[in-house]
Amino acid sequence: MNWEFIFPGKLRREGTDEERTLYRIDFPDGFGRLTASEVLPGVLLVFNDFHTSCGFRNEAPRPGFIEINHCLRGRYECVLRDGRHLGLGPQDLAFSDMGSPADYSTFVSGEYYGLSILLHIEEAERALNSFLGERVHIGELFEHILCEGLFVLRADPEIQHIVSEIYRAPARARHGYYRLKAAELLLFVMFRRAGSGALLFSGYCRGSVPRAEEAARRLTEDLKRHYTLAELAVLCRVSETTLKKEFKKVYGETPGQYLKRRRMEQAALLLGTTRLSVGEVAETVGYRNAGKFSAAFTERFGVSPRLYKKDAVLEQNACFGAGTIP
């Protein structure tokens, strides 16, 4: 299958070998690199390495295709056509119907690393049935998962274990390893269905979107700033109860949860891409107490900031550093 039509933006092919194709997309403020491998007919694995705050607008619908995205570091945020916001941060996994793309998207933190698995439903189902030797019903699975238009698993440790091995695939058997792990991930999701970490959105009033967006902007424009809900409500000209309710319907989290999550996401990015110490990172994202920062980070990611920093270097070198194709 020729997959190039499936990608948003204007691609430029930078290199290819028997297993992988490396693409580049240029943006006004940076670029993105995508390293793509068709691991099975109808199943494309893509490593995403973006250095831009821009995203994509007005993507063409791709009916019959499903996209699974895993974020390693950074933050991706998209706005659906009805105004709801979906944010994807480190260790989150998202499923989306490419027949109903977002209105627009952005790489909020200016850096984004992760992987995507793109599925042509009919062809992927045939290929997986042959590969696994048993019937799998991808179409039925995703019809269930995407009943609300999108589905997110927040930092699920079991899925993280599967996905982390894709990033560290041994070079000698890379393609076969990708095939096995992609099939394992799909099987796991098929039997797991909607787990406890799932995030699904429900309906809400369109008028709540501008107020929620203003609150989110004020919360994150300076992560060192500590707003109370009362202060935020005054700035947004709405009651505390209404703001909290509207914010959760648009972002899927309360303002406090959203701010904590954004602080942890920025901390993970800084730990993985800079030489800042753990203490310096803690201060940058608004924590005056290193112990409290370490506890919050460990709760979110399952490892201490120090160990996360060490592992981040290994993963980035193994995956994105090896993405160059002669």
GIJOJO-V181084 format. One record per backbone hydrogen bond with DSSP energy under -0.5 kcal/mol. NH is the residue of the N-H (numbers start at 1). CO is the residue of the C=O. Records with the same first field share a line. If there is no record, write none. Layout:
# GIJOJO-V181084
NH=CO ; CO
This chain:
# GIJOJO-V181084
3=1
6=3
7=4
11=9
12=24
14=22
15=22
17=20
21=36
22=15
23=21 ; 34
24=12
25=32
26=10
27=30
30=27
31=51
32=25
33=49
34=23
35=47
36=21 ; 34
37=45
39=37 ; 43
40=43
43=40
44=118
45=37
46=116
47=35
48=46 ; 114
49=33
50=112
51=31
58=103
59=102
62=98
65=62
66=119
67=96
68=117
69=94
70=115
71=92
72=70 ; 113
73=113
75=111
76=88
77=106
78=86
79=104
80=78 ; 84
83=80
85=250
86=78
88=76
91=71
92=89
93=153
94=69
95=151
96=67
97=149
98=65 ; 96
100=97
103=79
104=79
105=56
106=77
107=53
108=75 ; 106
109=75
110=107
112=50
113=73
114=48
115=70
116=46
117=68
118=44
119=66
120=42
121=64 ; 119
124=120
125=121
126=122
127=123
128=124
129=125
130=126
131=127
132=128
133=129
134=129
138=136
141=137
142=138
143=139
144=140
145=141
146=142
147=144
149=146
151=95
152=199
153=93
154=152 ; 197
155=153
156=91
157=155
160=156
161=157
162=158
163=159
164=160
165=161 ; 162
166=162 ; 163
167=163
168=164
169=166
173=170
174=171
177=173
178=174
179=175
180=176
181=177
182=178
183=179
184=180
185=181
186=182
187=183
188=184
189=185
190=186
191=187
192=188
193=189
195=193
198=195
199=152
208=205
209=206
211=207
212=208
213=209
214=210
215=211
216=212
217=213
218=214
219=215
220=216
221=217
225=222
227=225
232=228
233=229
234=230
235=231
236=232
237=234
238=233
243=239
244=240
245=241
246=242
247=243
248=244
249=245
250=246
251=247
252=248
258=254
259=255
260=256
261=257
262=258
263=259
264=260
265=261
266=262
267=263
268=264
269=265
270=266
271=267
272=268
273=269
274=270
281=277
282=278
283=279
284=280
285=281
286=283
287=282
288=286
290=288
293=289
294=290
295=291
296=292
297=293
298=294
299=295
300=296
301=297
302=298
308=304
309=305
310=306
311=307
312=308
313=309
314=310
315=311
316=312
317=313
318=314
319=315
320=316
321=316
323=320
324=321
